[in-house]
């Protein structure tokens, strides 16, 4: 029997993924197809087309995918000019001896495989970026833009309004193979070249057929330092229950020292298709900056279910 777990912004893609799983597709093919649709949805402001740009107004995308049957993985980071980083990551996993390509290297590989090109920067995103610059740059920075140090304004992006955003898909196919995938445009107005946890295998996503799969959304700077997705699977290996594993990984995140602690959501599914989603948040400007709900489907039910996340305070 097949299963699917996705986060709140995955609406554009989960029905396609379910259809493919019902038809007997592999979990890898199913989640790649679903994530591609989210990447094309301009309403999702932190993924693909319509994603918010970096500090210089350039959309840089990250994505990763992993096969739980053999832990083969592919990931790309800070890639610009292409519509579907998840598919570039998938092709890289299949055709190169590497796991992660970034920047110009990722773009060269995308060109080599004739990946679909896309500017990804929409008028709405440009307007939001310019509004942020106008509000946060001082007069000297505005006068000399863009020939300024980006350190000070980049520090100002460490807020719950900007340090968030990703889509994640965890799936089990009819053969029991588990896969995980993630795609994002990352931290809004980030320092150019910043990588989040989506392309960091073990931090943003992980899958192992023996135990299950896990993924994260929110502030990747925390989950990278704690290797959160892999930690969930490790705790399952240590015979913890699925919820115990997620809460222990959340406790690990609480121990990470940081000046700014954004929200994080952990999504996990064991090899039997049981699920758990926990979200940690701190109230800043009245914003609950983590996913309040998620989507879950199993092969018995005809439709996907919208379920509230298990919410926790930092």
HELIX and SHEET records of a PDB file:
HELIX    1   1 UNK A    8  UNK A   10  5                                   3    
HELIX    2   2 UNK A   11  UNK A   22  1                                  12    
HELIX    3   3 UNK A   27  UNK A   39  1                                  13    
HELIX    4   4 UNK A   85  UNK A   95  1                                  11    
HELIX    5   5 UNK A  103  UNK A  112  1                                  10    
HELIX    6   6 UNK A  123  UNK A  136  1                                  14    
HELIX    7   7 UNK A  139  UNK A  144  1                                   6    
HELIX    8   8 UNK A  151  UNK A  155  1                                   5    
HELIX    9   9 UNK A  220  UNK A  226  1                                   7    
HELIX   10  10 UNK A  228  UNK A  237  1                                  10    
HELIX   11  11 UNK A  242  UNK A  254  1                                  13    
SHEET    1   A 8 UNK A 100  UNK A 102  0                                        
SHEET    2   A 8 UNK A  72  UNK A  79  1                                        
SHEET    3   A 8 UNK A  61  UNK A  67 -1                                        
SHEET    4   A 8 UNK A 178  UNK A 184 -1                                        
SHEET    5   A 8 UNK A 167  UNK A 172 -1                                        
SHEET    6   A 8 UNK A   3  UNK A   7 -1                                        
SHEET    7   A 8 UNK A 293  UNK A 298 -1                                        
SHEET    8   A 8 UNK A 305  UNK A 308 -1                                        
SHEET    1   B 5 UNK A 205  UNK A 208  0                                        
SHEET    2   B 5 UNK A 212  UNK A 218 -1                                        
SHEET    3   B 5 UNK A 264  UNK A 270 -1                                        
SHEET    4   B 5 UNK A 275  UNK A 281 -1                                        
SHEET    5   B 5 UNK A 310  UNK A 313  1                                        
END                                                                             
